[in-house]
Amino acid sequence: MKDNQINYVEFKAQDLESIKTFYSAAFNWNFTDYGPSYIAFSESGLEGGFAQSDDKINNGALVVLFHSKLEEIKDKIMACKGIISQDIISFPGGRRFHFIDPAGNELGVWSDK
């Protein structure tokens, strides 16, 4: 993993079981369950996951970048006029936060540290 590179893509889904069935059958993706509200996929060319959401999904993709020094890159994003939309949270395997870029796109940054 390299700092500042796209490392993961996350989608939203209302029904995780139907998503697993669809992508397994159509594209031969493999899935790992992380509790009742999150599944990760592999064998897709780029690893990613699906977060369960009850909301209407218009554009459910979240591009996630990697950075080994999460606080450092968060401060840099804010200094460059990015807006933090979700502060740093922990999850199994690491931590991450979300930000809004000047065009209004939301992205995530994660670290395994």
N, C-alpha and C positions, 0 to 999 in steps of 0.2 A: 504494500500500500504506500502511496506517495501523497505527501501533502498537496492540497489544492486541486486534486483531480476528482472527477466524478467517480464515485465508488459504488453507488447503490441507487436504486429507484424504488419508491414506495407508492403503491396505489391504494385507493380506498375501495371497499366492497361492502355491500349490505349482507351478503350470504357467503361466508368463507368456504363452506363445504361445496357449494355449487361452483365457486371459482376454482377450487382445487380440482374438482371433477373435469371442468372445461379445459383448463390449461394442461392437465395431465394427459387427457385424451387427445387434444388437438396438437400439442407441441411437445409432449413427453417431458414436461418440467417435473422436477422433484420438489416436495414440500416438507418443511419442518414446522410443527406447531409450537408456538410460544404462548401458551395459555388460550383462553377462549376468544380473545379479540385480536390475535395477530398470527400470521403465517408467513414464513420466509420461503422464497423459491430459489432454485438453482438450476443449472443446465439450460440457461436461457441466453447466454452470452454476456450478461451482466446480472449480478445477483441483486435481489430485491425482495419485496414483501408486500403483503396486503394487510391493511389495518381495517378492522371492522368499523363501520360507520352506519348509523341509522339515518343520517342526513341524505338529501338528494345529492347525487354526485354529478357535477357538471364537468369538472376537470380534476380528476382524482389522482394526478401524478405529482409526486414530490421527488425532485432530484436531490440526492444527498452527496455532498462532497466529504472527503476525508481530510482531517488535519490532526497531527499528533499532539499539538498544543492548543487545546480547545479554548481556554481563556484568552490566549494570545490572539487567535484569529477572530474571536468574538470582539475584542477591543479594536482590532484593525478594521473590521466591518463597520462598527459604529463610527470610528474616526473617518471612514469614507462615506458617511451619511446613509449607511444601511440601517434598517430598523429591525430590532430584535422582536420577533412576533411570538416566540416561545423561548423562555429562558432555559438554561441547561437542566436537563433531566437525566436520570440514570435509567438504564434498562439492562437486561441480561446481555453481557458482552461489551458494555461501554456506556458512553454518555453522548448527548447531542443537544443542539438547539436549532431553532428555525430563525430565518431572517427574511426581510422583504428588500429586494433590490430597488434601484431607482425607477425601474419600469413597472414595479408592482408585482413582480414574480416572487413567490415564496420558495425558498430552498432550505435545505438542512445541512448542517455540518456535524459530523460525528467523530469520535475518537475512541479507541479501545483502551485508553488510559483514564 
